[in-house]
Amino acid sequence: MEKATFFWFRRDLRLEDNVGLYNALETSQNVIPVFIFDSNILSELPENDARVSFIYDRLTFLDQELRKMGSSLLIRIGEPEKVWEQLITEFSAEALYTNRDYEPYALERDQKIEEICNHNGIQFRSFKDQVIFEMDEILKDDGTPYTVFTPFKNKWLSRFQMESIQPVGAISFSHFTQQQFEFPDLHAIGFKRSLIEVRDFDLSQVKKYDQIRDLPAVDGTSYLSPHLRFGTIGIRQLVAEVKSQNSVFLSELIWREFFMQILYHFPKSVHENFRAKYNEIEWRNKEEEFEKWKRGITGYPMVDAGMRQLNQTGYMHNRVRMVTASFLCKHLLIDWRWGEAYFAQKLLDYDLSANVGNWQWAAGTGCDAAPYFRVFNPTEQQKKFDPKGEYIRRWIPELEGFGYPEPMVEHKFARERALKVYKVGIEEYENQQ
């Protein structure tokens, strides 16, 4: 029986421009493509989670493409270590190929899988795929990681211009295993279809990104972020298409890699302030105020429209994300970790590194953070970026009637309270040193 090579799909749900898959097919003529619905992750999700529906539909598409070539996708459900222990005994395999993931859970998981492979005499190979530059490729001259974005970006661009980075070549479909595996239905995985759908991305929006990116009433976003998160488009293919179209858009892709390397080098930042001097901030953490923020009934239309858009669609405009996050942390003095966790439940494009990085930016506690004394005025933000009120009326139909609440806290008072609390917290920390 011919030895098999597994390819394990994770954040790379595509057949083209997939580095690990390309290498597996180059080295083996019997590649078994595998996807594992990780019960460690699924157990924390609601049964109608939109991201699970999106992943399921994408896997269905991949399976259909493979079946055209006489192959199919092997789907398993469970804890990855147990699944791989079973697969290794079930098939005569010589190697497991996959693409690297840099989140703390993924790093720990992959270390265990590699140990299982080594113990069973199976080669474990992982590849850089979801980033242009990873981990230790963009460092300061002294070999330490950047903690400020602009110099990171400059080094990134300098290296990018020197290297020829292209999408990987075409794959050999004939090297996939010629086996037909049963494809489970969504209910067998323990889920039902969500009413929220992930939109197709639209690269035509990239050219005008810098002109319209701050206008939430304009449907001018590319809707790329969930596709980047789950890898339905390759980063090399994307950068090749957009690098000459819009430098501001390219900067956003570099921000993505900046936050990824921050999380890799500073994994404690998932749960802790990047800057320890903010550890003594005395958050108010009022549950009833958090509920109003979540439901979009704070009395500030820009905040409420954003939260309702998130709750109903899984999306929120980027400018509005900053306003809603700032409001929670500064106006209500609610710990950024509460907001981060709520966004993690709702965002279709939820990515741990970006979510943590941006929430700490909004709170003023992170790397490259906005100064803590910068407090967005939601009313002024609305006047500036939604001057005709088109965005807020779309999400708050009662705005022009009598059902909309008064602001739950006055801006000037909230700003002064936040500045005082932050200042006292910093002084408390410094006194302890």
N, C-alpha and C positions, 0 to 999 in steps of 0.2 A: 504493500500500500504506500502510495506517495506521501511523503511528509508534508504537513500543511504549515502555513504561516498565518497567524491571526492578524487582522488589522482591527484595532479597537477605536471606533468612532466615539468622540466626546463633544468637544466644542468646534467641530469641523464637519458639519453635516453636508458634505458635497463630494463629488467625484473628481472635480477639476481643481487645479491649483491646490492640491492637498499633499504636502511634503511627505508625511509619513506613509500615506497610501501609495504615492508614487514610488517610494523606495521599497515598500513591501512587494509591489508588483514587478519591480525591476529585478528583485533577488529571488522570487519564488514564482512557480507556475501553478500554485495551488493556494490562493489567498482566500481565507474565510473572513468575510467582513462581519463584525460583531458590534452590537449596541446593547448596553446594559442599562435598564431602568433602575437606577440606584435607590434602593429602599431607604437608605440613610437620608437621602434628600427628599424622596417622595413622601415619607411619613410626616413631614412638616408642612405639606401643601394641602389646600382644599381640593376636593374631588373634581371640581370644575376649573382647575387652574389653567389659564389661557396658554401659558408657556408649554405645559404638557401637551395640550392639543396641537400647538404649533410643531413641537418636536415630533409628535406622532405622525402628523401629516407629512412632514419632511422625510421621515423614515419610510413612510408609505411610498413616496415618490422615488426615493433611492432604491427601494426594493423592486419597484416596477421597472426601473431602468436596468437593474441587474438581471431581472427575469428575462428581459429581451435578449440577454446574452447567455441564458441557460443557467445563471447563478441566482443567488438570493441573499437576503440579509438575515443573519442569525440574531434573534432578539431574546434576551434573557432578563429576568426580573429578580432582584435580590441584592444582597451585600456583595460588592465587587470581589472581595477576597474569596468568599465562598463560591461565587459563580466561577471564578477562574480556576479554583481548585477542582471544580467539577468538570469544566471544559477541558482542562489538561488531561484528565483521566479518560474523558469521552472521545477525544480525537488524538490522533498521532501527530503531534505538533512539534516543530523545531524552533519556532520563533514567535514572539509577540511584538508587533510594531504599533506605535501610537504617537500622537503629537503631545507635546508638553503642555502642562497647565501649571500655573504659578500660584494659585490660591493655597492657603495653609492646609485645608482639608485635602485638596488634590495632591499636594506634595507628600503628605503622610500616606495617603491611599496608594500612590504610585510606588512609594518606597516598599510597602508591604507586598504589592504585586510583583515587583522586581525580585524580592526575596523568595517568593513562591516559585517564580520562574527559575531562578538560580538553583534552588533546592531540587527542582525537577529536571535540570539539565536543559532548560529552554532559554534561548537568547531573548533578552528584553532590550528593545531599542526604541528610544524616544527622539523626537525631532522638533526643532523650532518651526512653528507654523502660524500661530495666531498673531504674531508680532513681526515687525521688520527687524527690530533689535531687541534682544532679551537680556534679562538678568545683569550680567557683568559686561555687556558690550558697550554701554554708554556710561562711562565713569569719569570722574574728575582726573586730572593729571596725577594726583597722588593715589589713585586707585580706590577712592571711596565713592559711594553713590551720591548723586545729586539730590538735594532736598529742595531746590528752587527751580521752577520750571524754565525760565528763560535761558539760563546757561545750558540746561539739559537739551532744550530745543535746538540751540545753536550747535551743540556738539552732534546731535542727531542729524541735523541737516548737512553738516560738514561731512560726516561719514557717509550719509546717503548719496551725496553728490560724487563721492569717490568710488563708490561701489555700484556695480551693475546688478540691480535686484529685479528679477523678472519672475513672472508666474512660472511654476514648474511645468514641464512638458506634458504632452498627452499621455494618458494611461493606456495600458494594454488590457482590454476587457477579457481577452482570451486567457489571462492568467488568474482570473477569479475561479474559485471552486465551482464545479459543475454539480452542485447539490441544491435541492429545493427544500428550504426550511419553512415550517409553518409560521405564518405571520399572525400574531395575536390581535384581537380587537381591543379597543380602548378600555372596555369594561374589564377585560381579563387583567389589565394592568392596575385596575382599581380606580379608574377615573371615568368621568363622563365629559362630553364635549362642552367646551366653554362657548358662551355667546359672544365673547370678545375675540376678535380676529387680529392677527398680525398682518399689517399691510405689506404689499410688495414695495420694495425700495425703488426709488426714482432718481437716477443719477443726473437727470436733466436739470435738477434743482441746484446742483453744485455750483454752476457758473455764477449764479446770483446770490449765493449763500451769504456773503458778507453784507449784502445790501438789505436782506430781508430777515436775517436770523433772529433779530430782536423783536419782530412784529408778530405776536401770537395770533392775531386775526387772519394773517395770511397763511394759507396752507402751502407753505413753501419749504417744508423740511423734506429731506430725502427719505425718511423712515428707514434709514440704514441700520440704526443702532441694534435692534433685535437680531438682524441678520449677521452683523458682526459678532454679536454676543454668542450666537449659536453656530456661527461659521458657515452659513449658507452662501457666503461670498468670501473669497480668499483675500487677505489683506494685501498681498502682492498685486493681485489683479486690480483691486480697488485703487491702490496708490498709483499704479501705472496709468489708470484712467483719469485720476483727478489731480495729479501733481502739478500739471501745467494749467489747470482750469481755475483754481482758487486757492491762494496761499492761506487764507483764513481757515478754510475747510481742512486743509492739510494740517494746520496747527492743532485742530481738534483731534485729529488722529494721533498726533504726537502727544497731546495731553493724555490720551488713553494709555499709551505706552509708559508715560511718566508715572501715572498712578499705579500701573501694574508693577513697575520696578520698585516703587515706594513700598507697596504691600509685600513684595518679595523680600526686600532688605529689612523692612521694619514690620514684621507680622503682628506685633503687639498693637499696632495702630488700628487693627480691626475693632478692638474693644477699648483702647486707651487713647487719650489725647496725644497727638504727635508731640505737642509741646507741653512738657510736664508742668510748666508754670500756670497752666489753666486747670490743674487738678483740684484746686480748692474752690472753684466756682460753686456757689450754693444754688443749684437749680431749684426752681419752685415745684416743677413736676406735678401740676394740678391735673388729675385725671379728667375732670369735667371740661377743662379748657382744651386738653388734648383731643377729647371727643369732638368738640366743636370744630377744631382745626381739621380733623380727619373727615368730618361730614361736609365741610365747606359752608359753615354758618358762623364765621367770625365777625361778619359785618364789614369786612374789607373785600370788595368785589374781586380784585386781582388775585387775592389769596384764595377766595372761595371758588372762583371759576377754575383755577388750576387744580384744586383738590377734587372738584367734581369731574373735571376732564379725566383725571387720573383714575378715579373710582369707576367711571363708566367705560373707559376705553383702554386703560393700561398705559396710556401715553400722557406726558405733560410737556408743554413747550419749555425749552431750556431756560429762557429768560424768566419764565414764571416759576420754574423750579427754584431759582435763586431767591425769588421774592417769598415763596411759601416757606422755604427752609429758614431764611433769615427771620421771618415773622415768628416761627415756632421757637427758635433759639433766643432771639433778642427781645421780641415783644412779650412772649409768654414765659421766657426763661425756662423752657423745657429742654432737657438734655438731648443733644443731637442724636444720641444713640436710639432714642425713642423714634425720632423721625426717620432715621436710617432703616430701622427695622420695619416701619410701615411701608416705606418705599420699596423695600425688598419684597414685601408681600404682593405689591400691586404692579410694579413696573414691568412691562414686557421686555424691556432691555436691561433688566437688573443685572449689574455686573459688580461684584463685591468691591473691587479696587476703586472703580469710579464712584460708586455710591458712597463708600466711606470717605474717599478723598474729597468729594464735593460737599458732603455734609460737614466735614471738619473745616473746609474752606468757609462755608456759610457761618459756622459757629465761631470762626476765628481761632480755632484751636489746632489747626493742622499745619502741615508743611506748606510753605509758600502761601500762607493764609492771608486773607483779607484782614487788615487790622481790626482788632475787636471793637474799636469805636466806630466802625462803619456799620450803620444800621439803615437798611433800606426802608424808605417811606413808601408803603404800598400804594397810597393815593397818588403820590408824585410819579411812581413807576407806571401806574395806569395812565395818567395824563400823557406821559412821554411816549409810551409804547403801544397804547391802545386808545388814542385820543378820541376816536369816534365811539368808543364803547362797544365795538362789534364783537370782540372776543368775550367780554364779560356778559353781554346780553345773551350770547349763544348758550352759555352754561348756567345762567341765573335768570330763568324766565320771570321770576317774581320780582325782579329788580325794580321795575317801574310801577309795581303795585304797592300793597301795604304789608306784604308778608316777609319782607327782607329785614333782618335784625339791625339794630344799631351796632356800631363798632364795639367789640367786647372790651377793648382797652384803648385809651387815647394815645396817639402816637408820641407826642412830646413827653408825656409822663412815662411811657414804656421805654423810650430811648434813654431818658435820664436814669431810670431804675436799672436798666441793663448796664449802663456805663458804671454806675456805682457798684453793682454786684460784681462785675468783672474786676474792677479796680481793687475792691476789698479782697477778692479771691487771690489775685496776683500778689498783693501785699502779704496775705496770710502765708502763701507758699514761700515767698522770699524770706519771711521771718523764720521759717522752719529750716532753712538751709544753713 
